[in-house]
């Protein structure tokens, strides 16, 4: 029963990706999540994007080496912290054209 509700909510949110009020840019998603503007987030399972996030300056810096912070984790934690919903999916199931996707609030 619970999985049917979960699947329905995920599918409804995924259908909105690509419309106004959504983003598939990791930089934009991380910043929006920190500002409490992510309603629903889709991130790839077992994938990493290394970098750093400066909360005060609201800047994201990507790195190629795994010695930073996983920016997918930052987006997920910030989304949860601000009462958003996070779906972790196989990379090929993340909706939209990017590695990450978000439905934004306001």
N, C-alpha and C positions, 0 to 999 in steps of 0.2 A: 504494500500500500504506500509506504513512504517513498520507495523508489519511483513510483508512478508520479507522485507529486513533484519530486525532485526533477525528474526528467521533463515534465511539463513546464516547470518554471525555467529550466535551462533552455529548452527549445523556444519558448516565448521570448526570452532575452536574446538568444542567438539570432532570431528573425529580425531584431531591431538593428543589428550591426550593419553598418553601411549607410544608415539613415542619419539625419541631423541629430546631434547630441550623442554621438558615439566617437570612439577613437581607436585606432590600431597602431598608434605611435607609442613606443615604450616610454620615451621621455615625457610625452604629454600625459600618459596614463599614470606614471609614478607621481608626477606633480599634482594631478587631479586627485589621486588617492590620498595624498598627504593633506590636501585641502578639504577632504571629506566630500568630494564631488563625484565619486564613483559609486554608482548604484549596484552594478553587476560587473564582475571582472572574470575574464576567461584567461587562464594561463596554461602553458604547456607543462605536462607532467615530465619529470626527469630531465628537464632542460634548464640551462643556466645562462644568464646574461650578466657578466661581471661588470662592476663599476662602482660608483659612489654617488650618494645623494646628499646634498647639503640642504637641510630643512630650512635654515634661516634665509639662504639666498634663493631657494627653490631652483636649484640647478642639478642636473643629472650629467654625470660624466661616465661614458662607457669605456671599458678596458677589455683587451683581448685576453689578458692573463687572469687566472682564477685566484688573485690575491686581494680582491676587493669584496664587495657585498653583492649578493645575488639580487639584481634589480627586480626580478620576478617576485622574490620573497618580500622585498620592500613594498611593492605594489599590493601584494596579497595581505600583508600585515596591516598596512595603512587602510586598506579597504575594510577589513574586519573591524579594526579599531574604530572606524567611523560608521559602523553598522551596515556595511555593504555586504553583498553576497559574492562569494568566490567559487568558481568552478574550475577544477583542475582536470584537464582533459589530455588525451593523447595529442601530440602536436598537430597531427593531420586533422583533428576535429575542432581545433580552435577556429571560430568563425572569422570571416573577414580575410583581408589580404596580408595582415601582419602576423607576427609571432604571438602577439597579445591582443586582446580586444576588450573594450569597456563600454558599457552604457553609462552615460554621465547624468548626474543630477544637475539641474539648473544651469 
